[in-house]
Amino acid sequence: MSETPIQNQNLSQIGSSVAVNYPKPELLADDSKGVVIFLNESLDIVRRNIADFLSHWTSRIVQNIGTIFFRILFHSFFKMQIKGAKWMRRAHGPALIVSNHIAPYDSFMFHLFFRIGSPLLPLRFMGVLKFSAPFLNFLSRIGIVQVIYLLFGVFVIIQGEGVEKALVNARRILKQGGTVVIFPEGKMSRNGQIGEFKKGAAILAKETGVQVIPVSVKKTKRAVRNLININVGKPFAIEKSMSTEDAIQKMRDTVLNLHLLN
């Protein structure tokens, strides 16, 4: 019975031929950068989700209480005339509310339409942290604006970053069945007239297909209490086939027609 040779090679020679390949330093550096980027992105998502959660539930509580508080407040200081509130009360999310913008308190007036527990609450507003008014910039620097934003469901957009980035949060809120309020003029009117509409609201309405609820606000100065007329129009939708320019025009014409009713 013969033995099976290992072709006259000894084990030490076999072992000495095994080479160990270590990763190159530059590859390790790339992997580390990838891990850091992944962790940062994950933390950003977690922070955003926590901020959204806090803003949603804080504003939900505050705005439901505000339906009573703001009704008393505005009727005390202004003569209020509201038409078409039924369209708000019959609506449900997701919804996009578009309105002209005449004063800093416009956002609070929307609470006059609702009762406690309305399916459209909380309303979520677009907001900025840089203003043309020095006093508002002061309030922003000391954190007052940020607190108000948290309480009333405002999400901040950075001006100059483009429409796509500005609409990210609005798209997510509508996708979750929420209500977004946009002032398409992008600024307050100094003379009370309705200015040109920017394209953000039109793009959002086209992409999502949600119901658009038009609102017009007009203030008339009087000797005792200024008169504020608010008209709410019948909800409508913007078809995806419509051009952005036509969508902008339809939104503005609808709000303008409401504005001319008074």
Long-range contacts (C-beta under 8 A, 24 or more apart in sequence): 52-172, 54-150, 55-124, 55-149, 55-150, 55-153, 55-154, 55-155, 56-122, 56-153, 56-178, 58-150, 58-151, 58-153, 59-122, 59-123, 59-124, 59-150, 59-151, 59-152, 59-153, 60-121, 60-122, 60-153, 62-122, 62-151, 62-152, 63-111, 63-114, 63-121, 63-122, 63-123, 63-152, 63-153, 64-116, 64-117, 64-118, 64-121, 65-116, 66-108, 66-111, 66-152, 67-111, 67-112, 67-114, 67-115, 67-116, 67-118, 67-121, 68-116, 70-108, 70-109, 70-111, 70-112, 71-111, 71-112, 73-108, 74-108, 74-109, 74-112, 74-228, 77-225, 78-225, 78-226, 78-227, 78-228, 79-222, 79-225, 79-226, 79-227, 79-228, 80-112, 80-228, 80-230, 81-227, 81-228, 81-229, 81-230, 81-262, 82-112, 82-113, 82-229, 82-230, 82-231, 82-232, 83-229, 83-230, 83-231, 83-232, 83-261, 84-231, 84-232, 84-233, 84-234, 84-258, 85-112, 85-113, 85-232, 86-232, 87-213, 87-232, 87-233, 87-234, 87-235, 88-113, 88-114, 88-118, 88-120, 88-213, 88-232, 89-113, 89-114, 89-115, 89-118, 91-119, 91-120, 91-211, 91-213, 91-235, 92-119, 92-120, 93-119, 93-120, 93-174, 93-177, 93-178, 93-179, 94-173, 94-174, 94-175, 94-176, 94-177, 94-178, 94-179, 94-208, 94-210, 94-211, 95-120, 95-179, 95-180, 95-210, 95-211, 95-212, 95-213, 95-235, 96-174, 96-179, 96-180, 96-181, 96-182, 96-201, 96-204, 96-205, 96-208, 96-210, 96-211, 96-212, 96-213, 97-123, 97-179, 97-180, 97-181, 97-182, 97-212, 97-213, 97-215, 98-181, 98-182, 98-183, 98-184, 98-201, 98-212, 98-213, 98-214, 98-215, 98-251, 98-255, 99-181, 99-182, 99-183, 99-214, 99-215, 99-216, 99-217, 99-255, 100-183, 100-185, 100-189, 100-194, 100-195, 100-215, 100-216, 100-217, 100-255, 100-259, 101-183, 101-185, 101-187, 101-188, 101-189, 101-217, 102-188, 102-189, 102-192, 102-217, 102-218, 102-219, 103-188, 103-219, 104-136, 104-188, 106-183, 106-188, 106-217, 107-152, 107-154, 107-181, 108-152, 109-217, 109-228, 109-230, 110-181, 110-215, 112-230, 113-232, 120-179, 121-179, 122-153, 122-178, 122-179, 123-152, 123-153, 123-179, 123-180, 123-181, 124-153, 124-154, 124-155, 124-170, 124-173, 124-178, 124-179, 124-180, 124-181, 125-152, 125-153, 125-154, 125-155, 125-180, 125-181, 126-154, 126-155, 126-157, 126-166, 126-170, 126-180, 126-181, 126-182, 126-183, 127-154, 127-155, 127-156, 127-157, 128-156, 128-157, 128-158, 128-159, 129-156, 130-159, 132-187, 163-199, 163-200, 163-203, 166-200, 167-200, 167-203, 167-204, 170-204, 171-204, 171-207, 171-208, 174-204, 174-208, 174-210, 175-208, 180-204, 184-248, 184-251, 184-252, 192-218, 192-219, 194-252, 194-255, 194-256, 194-259, 196-252, 197-248, 197-251, 197-252, 198-248, 199-244, 199-248, 201-251, 202-238, 202-244, 202-247, 202-248, 202-251, 203-244, 203-247, 205-237, 205-238, 205-247, 205-251, 206-238, 206-239, 206-240, 206-242, 206-244, 206-247, 207-240, 209-237, 209-238, 209-240, 210-237, 211-235, 211-236, 211-237, 212-236, 212-237, 212-238, 212-251, 214-251, 214-254, 214-255, 214-258, 215-255, 215-258, 216-255, 216-256, 216-258, 216-259, 216-261, 218-259, 218-262, 229-261, 229-262, 231-258, 231-259, 231-261, 231-262, 232-258, 233-257, 233-258
